Amino acid sequence: EDQYQTMEFRDYNQATDSWIINNDFTSATDFRRDIHAVYGTFSNKLGKFEYMAGLRGELTLREIKNTNADQASKLNRFDFFPTVHVSYPLAESIEFTTSYSRRINRPRGWDLDPSPNYFNRYTICYGNPDLKPEYTNSYEMGMMKRFGSGRTFISADLFHRVTNNKIDRVETLGNDGVFYMRTDNFDKDYSTGLEVTGNISIQKWLVVNANVNMFHYRITGDLNGVSIDRESTNWGGRLNTTLKFSENSRLQLTGFFRGPSVTAQGNSKSMFFSNVSYRQEFMKNKLSATVSVRDPLGTAKFRGENFGDNFSNRFTWEREPRVAMLTLSYKINNFKEDKNGN
């Protein structure tokens, strides 16, 4: 992965009726990241116990060069990611499962880019090229109940997740009255709770997939030598409903809700957004048309509060107005196996 990004600022010169590059605010970033991985899995069965174990090794080579920095920022490290999954049937349609996994969440491009991003005259955001990835150890234990053919099921899972190098944004108020935001790593966060998931095929034409979770959340670390340890009870959920009007047409409704939570420097408010899409297929499924509307209710807003020694800041981020999209796709080859496997 190799990216080169230039951020250029120009000042208008009335005398010459031209735009002049302002080198004080212009910068370029060269981002390069190579990820090399090797993995293996093994599965077996001991009586009714079924288990699967896996191990993945990853070598990450990352280098970020910015014209405003004296030297490049590098990250070269090798990580192991083990996984273990065990299942046991308690009855014909009830299954007990337990698992452990170690996962990675890599910082996004804008979190790493040190070039200033001017949100407005009062807010400037900087990325952190020395940012480390998050590593999460996840422990889960649950039960699943299947109904009928198995397409309909309900599962309940207890989980405990510990994330190291927690990534979050922090804000400071400068003497110039401008808020400066930057991304940083903190100590850890902990999530312990219950998640219930259901996939219900009410009729052949109506399928509902729903998920709800509730957990105790805690974040630890310090900011400028001051502890940020805080905790909250969080909950959220999602709903995905598919209506099949025929074999060639279907409507999909999606909703997502996330409740309030503490953050490294304050708290985030609850948020809800939804999407709706309709898909129609033509010409023996070779041609398909999809019409989708993002956030039709206009509720996709991210709100929160940040607190510091000399400021209290309340903010709201809103997505652009409702967007409708039409997507057309055509399959040049639409191969399907016949009953004889040809």
N, C-alpha and C positions, 0 to 999 in steps of 0.2 A: 504494500500500500504506500503510494507516494503522492503527496499533494503539495501544491505550491499556491499560496494565497497572498494577494497584494491588497492592502487597504490604502487607498489614495485619497488625500484631502486637497482641495483646491480653493483658493481665495479669489473672489472676483475683483478684477482691477478695472475700475470705471474708465480710467484714462486711456487704456489700451483696448477696452472692451474685450477682455480675455480672462481666462481662468488660469491662475498661477499655482503650481504645486507648492503646498506648505510642507516642508520637510520635517517640521517639528511634530506633525501628526500623521505622517505617512510611514508605513512600515510594510515589510514582507516577511512571510513565514514559510519555511520549507519543512514539511512534515513527512517523515518516513518511518514506517513500522512494518517489520517482518515477523511473522508468527509461524514457527515450525512445530508441528505436533506429531506425536506417535501415541497410539493407544491400543489397548487389547481388552477383551472381555471373555469371561468364562462363566458358563451356566451349567447347572446340574440339578439333580433331584435326589433327595434322600427320603424315601417313603413318600409322605404327603408334602414334605417341605420342598419348596422350589427356591433356589437361590441363584443370584447372578452377581458377580464381582467384576469390577473394571478398574483400570488405571490408565490415566492419560498424562503424558508429559508434554510440556510446552516450553519452548525457548522463545522469548520475546526480545526483539532488538528494536529499540525506539530511539530516534534522534530528531530533535527539534531545533532548527536554526531560525533566529529572528534578527533582522537588521538592527534592532535597538538593543540587542544583548551582546555582551562581550564574547561569550563562548556558547557553544551548543549544549543543550540539555540532553543527557543520554540515560536510557534505562535498559540494562542488559541483565536478564535473570531467567532462571529455569525453575518451573513450578510443577508440582505433582498434584493431580486431582483424582483421588480414589472415590469409588462408589460401591455400595453394597446394598442389595435389595433381596429381601426374604419374604416369601408368601406362604400361607398355610390355609387350606380350605376347612372352614369350621362346619360347613354344610354344603349341600349341592349348589346353592346359589349365594353363599356367604363366604367371603374371603378376608383373612386377616393379613395385613402387610406391615412391614417395618423397613426403614431404609436410612442410609446415611450418604451424604454426598458433600463434596467440596467444590465450590463454584467460583467463577471469577466474573467481575463486572468491570470492564475497562472504561476509563474516562472517555467522553466524547470529544470530538475535535474542538468545539468552542470552549470546553473546559480546560484544554491544554494550550490554546493560542494566547500568547502574552500580549498580542496587539489590543489596544483599548477599543472597546465597543461602546459608542456613545448612544445610549438609549434616548436621552434627552439632555437638556442643558444642566440638569441637576443630578444625573445618574450616569456613571461610567463603570463598565464592567471589564475585568481582566481575567484571562485564563491563567493557569499555572502549569508551565511546562515540566515541572518536577513532580507533578501529581502522580501518586501511585494507584494501582488498581485496587478495587475492593475484593476481599476474599471472604466468602460466606461458608460456614460449616452448618449444614442443615440436617436435623434429626427429625424423622417423621414416623408416626405409628397410626394405623387406621384400619377401618373395616369398610367393605363394599358389599352391597346387596344388589343382586341383579334380578330382573323380572322378565318373564316371558322368554323371548329369543335372545336376550342379553343386551339389546340396544338401549333398553331403559334400565337405569341404575341410580343408586344413591350411595354416596360415600361420605364418611366423616373421618377427618384426620386431625390428630394432635401434632403440633409441630413446635420445635425450638430452633431458632436460627440466630447465629452469632456472626456479625459482619465486622471484620477488621479493616482498618484504614478507611473508615466511613468517609464518603465524599459529600460535602455540603458547601453551600455558599455562605460567606460572611460579609458583613457590611460595616463600613466605618464612615464617620462624618468628618470631612476635612475642614481645615480652617477657612477654606474658601466657600463653605456652604454647600459643597458638592458631595454626594454619596458615592463612595468607591466600593464596588463589589468585587470579590475575588473568590476563587474556588480553592478549597484546602482539604487535607486529610485530617480527620480526628481519630480518636481512640477506637471506639467500638459502638455498635448498637445491638440491642437484643430484642427479639420478637418471640413471644411465647403465647400460643393460643390454639383456637379450634377453627377448622375450615370445613364447611359442608358443601358438597357439589352434587348436583343432580342433572341427569340427562333423561328427559321424559318424552317418550313418543306417544302423545295422546291419541293421535290418529295418524294414518299414513301421510296426511297432508299437513300435520301440525307437530313440530318438534320444538321443545323448550329445553334450553341448557342454562342452568342457573348456578350461581356460586355466591356464598356469603361467608364472611370470616370475621372473627373478633379476637383480638390479641392484646397483651400487655406489651407496651413498647418502652424501651429505655435507651438513652444515648449517653455516652460518657466521653470525657476528654476535657481539654481546657482551651481557652481562647485568650491570648495575651496574658497567660498566667492565671486566669480566672476560670474556675470550674464551670462547665456547661452541663453537668449532670442534671438530667430532668427526665420525667417519664409521663406516660399518658395511656389511657385505654382507647384503642383504635378499633374501628370496624369499617367494613366496606363490602362491596358486592358487584356483581355484573349479571346481566340477563341477555340472552341471545335467543330470539324466537324466529323460526323459519316456517313460512306458510307456502306449501306447494300447491299451486292452483292446477298444475298439470305436470306431465313429465318434462315439459320444456319451459316452464315459467315458475318463478318463485319470488317471494318477498321476504326480506330479512330485516328484522328490527333489533338493534343493539343498544343497550344502556349500561353505563358504568357509574358507580358511586364510590367516593372515597371520603371517609369522615375526617374530622379535625385531628391534628397531631402536633406534638411538640417538634421543634427543629433545633439545630445547633444554637440559634440565636433568638428564637422566639417561638412562633407557632404558625401552622397553616390551617386555613379554614376548610370546611367541607366543600366538595365540588361534585357536579354531575354533568355528564354529557351523553349524547345519543347520536346514533347514525341510522339511516334507513336506506335500503337499496333494493332495486328490482332487477331481476335478470330474466331475459327472454332469449331462447335459442331458436335458430332457424336453419333451414336447409340440412335437415338430419344432423343437427348439432354441430355443423361446421362453422356456422356464423352465430355469434352471441353478442347481445347488446345489454349493457348494464348501466342503469341510471341510479346514481347515489347522491344523497344529500347529507352533508356533514353538519352536525349540530343543528338540526331543524328547529329546536326549541330555544336556541340562543342562550344556553346555560353554561357553556364551556368557559368558565372563569376560574383563574387561580388567584386566591386571595390569602393574605397573611399579614403578620406583624413581625417586625424585627426591633430588638431593643439593644441599646448600647449605653455607655457611661454618660453620654451627653445628647442622646437622641432617642426618639421613638418614631418608627416609620411604619405606616400602614400602606399596603400596596395592593393593586389589582391588575392582573394580566388577563387580557381578553383576546380570544382568537378572532381572526378576521371574520366578517359577516358570513352568513350561511353560504356555503359553496355547493353548487350542483355540478356533477360531472357525468359525462356520457362516455363510456368506454366500449369500443367495438373491437372484436377479435375474430380472426378467421383461421381455421385449421386447414393447412394445405393437405396434410395427411391425417386422417382420422381413423387409424387402425384400431380394430377391436377384435378380440378373440371370439371365435365362434364356439359352439358347444363342444366341438371336438378338440379345442385348444389350438386351432390354427389361426 
